[in-house]
Amino acid sequence: MNYSNKFNFVAHRKIFFIISSVIIAAGVVALLLFQMNYGVDFKAGTSIDVSVGQAITKEKAQEIYKTAGFDQTVTIGGSNSDRVSTRFDEILGKEQIDKIKAAYAADYKDKVSMEVNTVSPDIAKELAFKAIIGVLIASVAISIYVSIRFEWRFALAAIISILHDAVIVVSMFAIFRFQVDLPFVAAVLTTVGYSINDKIVIFDRIRENLRFSKLKTPADLELMVHDSIWQTMARNINTVITVLIAAICLFIFGSESIKLFALAKIIGLTSGAYSSICIASPLWYMLKKNSLGSKRKVASAAEAKE
């Protein structure tokens, strides 16, 4: 099939590199100016989930907290809207927790049950450090796998593009001040794992086409990568749309506690599909193009000697 009339992602790679650079730069600026909006998982504080055994409104829950002496923002969850979740930036003592439970028990009696989670400053720092290590280990392991299965150029292009996807998610959360917690880390790690899937599909087609292509010039190489992208385009689009539908449904219909996880997944899935086509494949082309130039120089030198 002739793909010459299709949009050439490789030829327009600079545009995509600029778009990604602008988003990442904006994210870095936001990080330097404001830092991430860390949830209680990554900073000292207390999270409280109260189950009252029947439906409760957000206004009612906030009124009860005011009765206990706290002006808190709450989220309502649970299958019957019977669960009240809130986060405190400080570590609450037993007396304060008992006061909150008593305020709910005044209205809902023995139906009230409470789950309290407290994170100390040391634990928060340890969780943040381990989250970073987890992303790095996953990236390195994927790089080693791609190096073994393909070659170092594919591995380098893959590692840069999956790190690109992780950084894009972080940048978007930094720019829009979305809260970062452990589910966010899970979303980033699954983004890294899913992202490599799209790239392997395209890289596998490039490697297959590489065996039967006679590449003499960079233009030949560009055409081969261009054809490989479009040969796998339908599969990549169908796959990402299927998973995106599930993530969007989670975001729309899921409880408040998983909305940010779903949002991180939506951003990561979109970035992964984008980078597979617009970042990873053009990067491999640039690396391979340099090797073609080296081969031509060697061949010219050999001809000159003869």
LUMMIKE-236135 format. One record per residue (C-alpha): x, y, z; residue in one letter. Coordinates in Angstrom, 3 decimals. Each point is the difference from the previous one (the first is absolute). Layout:
% residues N
X/Y/Z/a .
...
//
This chain:
% residues 306
0.000/0.000/0.000/m .
1.250/3.478/-0.866/n .
0.210/2.363/2.989/y .
1.646/2.902/-1.824/s .
-3.180/2.078/0.244/n .
-0.179/-0.456/3.784/k .
1.293/2.529/2.518/f .
3.758/-0.454/0.498/n .
0.672/-0.033/3.746/f .
3.735/-0.480/-0.489/v .
0.390/3.003/-2.300/a .
-1.898/2.201/2.486/h .
1.831/-1.338/3.071/r .
1.327/3.424/1.028/k .
-3.551/1.256/0.556/i .
-0.733/-2.891/2.370/f .
3.321/0.422/1.801/f .
-0.828/3.685/0.550/i .
-3.514/-0.775/1.289/i .
1.354/-2.519/2.518/s .
2.828/2.340/1.030/s .
-2.441/2.849/0.664/v .
-2.252/-2.181/2.208/i .
2.963/-1.420/1.924/i .
1.577/3.463/0.410/a .
-3.297/1.355/1.348/a .
-0.127/-2.934/2.418/g .
3.568/0.647/1.186/v .
-0.805/3.685/0.586/v .
-3.127/-0.978/1.966/a .
2.072/-2.437/2.083/l .
2.655/2.615/0.747/l .
-2.563/2.653/0.931/l .
-2.660/-2.019/1.818/f .
1.242/-3.621/0.367/q .
-2.493/-2.853/-0.346/m .
-3.311/0.114/1.809/n .
0.807/-2.958/2.226/y .
-2.777/-1.940/1.664/g .
0.207/-1.453/3.479/v .
1.897/-3.045/-1.352/d .
3.045/2.171/-0.708/f .
-0.184/2.493/2.835/k .
-0.694/-0.213/3.687/a .
-3.681/-0.055/0.841/g .
-3.073/-2.024/0.850/t .
-2.690/-1.395/-2.266/s .
-3.389/-0.982/1.415/i .
-2.727/-2.074/-1.660/d .
-3.299/-0.080/1.852/v .
-2.790/-2.425/-0.926/s .
-3.426/1.035/1.317/v .
-2.101/-2.901/-1.298/g .
-2.329/2.130/-2.123/q .
0.138/2.696/-2.664/a .
1.541/3.286/1.115/i .
0.424/3.283/-1.862/t .
3.220/1.955/-0.270/k .
-1.599/2.978/1.769/e .
-1.144/-2.172/2.917/k .
3.462/-1.569/0.375/a .
1.710/3.394/0.033/q .
-2.517/1.255/2.573/e .
0.853/-2.925/2.292/i .
3.725/0.763/-0.353/y .
-0.700/3.619/0.966/k .
-1.816/-1.292/3.070/t .
3.195/-1.865/0.910/a .
2.033/3.179/-0.526/g .
1.400/-0.661/-3.493/f .
-0.680/1.942/-3.193/d .
0.768/-2.798/-2.439/q .
-0.642/-0.728/-3.676/t .
-1.455/-3.494/-0.323/v .
-0.733/-2.469/-2.779/t .
-2.932/-2.407/0.005/i .
0.467/-3.561/-1.216/g .
-1.135/-3.535/0.603/g .
-2.605/-2.013/-1.912/s .
-2.842/1.870/1.729/n .
1.721/3.368/0.485/s .
0.475/-0.986/3.649/d .
3.750/0.543/0.311/r .
1.601/3.340/0.889/v .
3.695/0.476/-0.782/s .
2.147/2.919/1.022/t .
3.682/0.810/0.364/r .
1.778/2.051/2.659/f .
3.388/1.619/-0.582/d .
0.856/-0.505/3.656/e .
0.232/-3.183/2.065/i .
-3.106/-0.285/2.188/l .
0.175/-1.237/3.554/g .
-2.289/-2.601/1.582/k .
-2.089/2.690/1.703/e .
-0.707/1.777/-3.322/q .
-0.882/-3.266/-1.749/i .
-2.360/-1.002/2.818/d .
-1.661/3.425/-0.246/k .
-0.669/-0.502/-3.738/i .
-1.423/-3.492/0.608/k .
-2.235/1.327/2.768/a .
-1.313/2.764/-2.296/a .
-1.046/-2.595/-2.608/y .
-1.373/-2.372/2.644/a .
-2.263/2.787/1.255/a .
-1.921/-0.190/-3.292/d .
0.595/-3.577/-1.190/y .
0.370/-1.887/3.304/k .
1.567/-3.485/-0.161/d .
0.039/-0.055/-3.810/k .
3.205/2.058/0.041/v .
3.312/-1.706/-0.760/s .
3.264/1.812/-0.563/m .
3.279/-0.777/-1.753/e .
2.967/2.212/0.911/v .
3.357/0.053/-1.816/n .
2.892/2.123/1.231/t .
3.194/0.669/-1.913/v .
3.041/1.316/1.850/s .
2.541/2.323/-1.716/p .
2.587/-2.811/-0.197/d .
-2.446/-2.439/-1.599/i .
-1.133/2.671/-2.478/a .
3.600/0.603/-1.124/k .
0.621/-3.741/-0.287/e .
-3.127/-0.498/-2.136/l .
0.998/2.846/-2.337/a .
3.523/-1.416/-0.366/f .
-1.259/-3.526/-0.684/k .
-2.473/1.309/-2.575/a .
2.848/1.609/-1.972/i .
2.118/-3.156/0.306/i .
-2.937/-2.109/-1.218/g .
-0.412/2.062/-3.169/v .
3.760/-0.095/-0.691/l .
0.267/-3.774/0.544/i .
-2.978/-0.622/-2.300/a .
1.564/2.215/-2.681/s .
3.411/-1.694/0.241/v .
-1.536/-3.496/-0.083/a .
-1.990/0.887/-3.120/i .
3.132/1.438/-1.596/s .
1.917/-3.243/0.643/i .
-2.878/-2.053/-1.432/y .
-0.168/2.089/-3.182/v .
3.806/-0.130/-0.363/s .
-0.091/-3.805/0.127/i .
-2.965/-0.390/-2.317/r .
0.985/2.704/-2.489/f .
3.150/2.155/0.077/e .
1.363/2.951/1.937/w .
-1.519/2.637/-2.312/r .
-3.492/-1.371/0.594/f .
0.745/-0.191/3.738/a .
1.251/3.594/0.162/l .
-2.985/1.312/-1.957/a .
-2.356/-2.027/2.214/a .
1.507/1.122/3.302/i .
-0.054/3.667/-1.023/i .
-3.605/-0.198/-1.154/s .
-1.342/-1.879/3.051/i .
1.775/2.450/2.292/l .
-1.608/2.691/-2.160/h .
-3.417/-1.528/0.783/d .
0.683/-0.131/3.748/a .
1.270/3.591/0.008/v .
-3.025/1.194/-2.013/i .
-2.345/-1.450/2.649/v .
2.031/1.624/2.787/v .
0.118/3.301/-1.909/s .
-3.772/0.087/-0.527/m .
-0.610/-0.683/3.693/f .
2.529/2.686/0.940/a .
-1.470/2.591/-2.383/i .
-3.633/-0.518/1.040/f .
0.807/-0.660/3.687/r .
-1.720/-3.376/0.137/f .
0.644/-1.944/3.196/q .
2.735/-2.635/-0.081/v .
-0.361/-3.138/2.113/d .
0.814/-3.725/-0.204/l .
-2.678/-0.748/-2.636/p .
1.715/2.638/-2.153/f .
3.268/-1.960/0.252/v .
-1.870/-3.167/-0.982/a .
-1.405/1.861/-3.013/a .
3.482/1.162/-1.055/v .
1.438/-3.516/0.314/l .
-2.835/-1.548/-2.014/t .
0.455/2.786/-2.562/t .
3.652/-0.995/-0.361/v .
-0.992/-3.642/-0.477/g .
-2.805/0.721/-2.448/y .
2.030/2.582/-1.919/s .
2.679/-2.504/-0.940/i .
-2.662/-2.279/-1.513/n .
-0.860/2.499/-2.751/d .
3.654/0.640/-0.702/k .
0.833/-3.710/-0.264/i .
-2.776/-0.429/-2.592/v .
1.472/2.731/-2.228/i .
3.614/-1.013/0.649/f .
-0.798/-3.601/-0.899/d .
-1.451/1.136/-3.336/r .
3.022/2.256/-0.628/i .
2.358/-2.896/0.689/r .
-1.984/-2.262/-2.323/e .
-0.005/2.599/-2.797/n .
3.688/0.672/0.614/l .
0.844/-3.564/-1.040/r .
-1.521/0.410/-3.452/f .
0.860/3.639/-0.699/s .
2.987/1.214/-1.937/k .
0.918/3.176/1.836/l .
2.546/2.144/-1.779/k .
-1.035/3.491/1.044/t .
-1.723/1.664/2.991/p .
-3.012/0.522/-2.269/a .
-0.307/-3.783/-0.427/d .
0.178/-0.446/3.766/l .
-2.590/2.732/0.612/e .
-2.392/-1.627/-2.461/l .
0.432/-3.381/1.666/m .
-0.757/1.408/3.478/v .
-2.928/1.986/-1.420/h .
-1.494/-3.162/-1.542/d .
0.579/-1.980/3.210/s .
-1.892/2.580/2.067/i .
-3.004/-0.045/-2.302/w .
0.008/-3.794/-0.304/q .
-0.517/-0.233/3.782/t .
-2.133/3.142/0.391/m .
-3.402/-1.736/0.053/a .
1.108/-2.489/2.645/r .
1.501/2.723/2.213/n .
-3.048/2.260/-0.269/i .
-2.477/-2.819/0.680/n .
1.995/-1.178/3.021/t .
0.389/3.419/1.604/v .
-3.643/0.959/-0.613/i .
-1.165/-3.214/1.674/t .
2.087/0.660/3.115/v .
-0.826/3.720/-0.015/l .
-3.724/-0.772/0.065/i .
0.517/-2.039/3.179/a .
2.129/2.756/1.591/a .
-2.520/2.709/-0.928/i .
-2.855/-2.064/1.466/c .
2.007/-0.359/3.220/l .
0.497/3.767/0.072/f .
-3.657/0.826/-0.651/i .
-1.747/-2.702/2.005/f .
2.657/-0.954/2.553/g .
0.124/1.246/3.580/s .
1.943/3.116/0.964/e .
2.837/-2.124/1.360/s .
0.915/-1.405/-3.451/i .
-0.771/2.995/-2.226/k .
3.569/1.325/0.067/l .
1.352/-3.511/-0.664/f .
-2.288/-0.209/-3.027/a .
1.022/3.490/-1.131/l .
3.698/-0.923/0.220/a .
-0.762/-3.120/-2.062/k .
-1.821/2.036/-2.650/i .
2.943/2.402/-0.305/i .
2.516/-2.858/-0.013/g .
-1.869/-2.080/-2.584/l .
-0.378/2.998/-2.303/t .
3.665/0.927/0.409/s .
1.056/-3.618/-0.582/g .
-1.888/-0.252/-3.284/a .
1.339/3.403/-1.073/y .
3.615/-0.730/0.902/s .
0.013/-3.406/-1.707/s .
-0.800/1.634/-3.330/i .
1.407/3.507/0.345/c .
3.000/-0.420/2.334/i .
1.338/-3.577/0.172/a .
-0.070/-0.832/-3.714/s .
1.548/3.327/-1.141/p .
2.673/-0.365/2.711/l .
0.929/-3.440/-1.303/w .
0.103/1.443/-3.533/y .
2.438/2.712/1.128/m .
2.271/-2.540/1.697/l .
-0.098/-2.381/-2.959/k .
0.525/2.817/-2.506/k .
3.318/0.787/1.655/n .
1.101/-3.600/-0.449/s .
-0.861/0.189/-3.707/l .
2.219/3.067/-0.270/g .
2.858/-1.874/1.677/s .
-0.377/-2.930/-2.404/k .
0.086/2.326/-3.002/r .
3.194/1.603/1.257/k .
1.626/-3.403/0.488/v .
-1.086/-1.103/-3.483/a .
1.286/3.234/-1.574/s .
3.333/-0.383/1.786/a .
0.311/-3.581/-1.245/a .
-0.776/1.069/-3.586/e .
2.560/2.785/0.209/a .
2.707/-2.431/1.066/k .
-0.794/-2.253/-2.927/e .
//
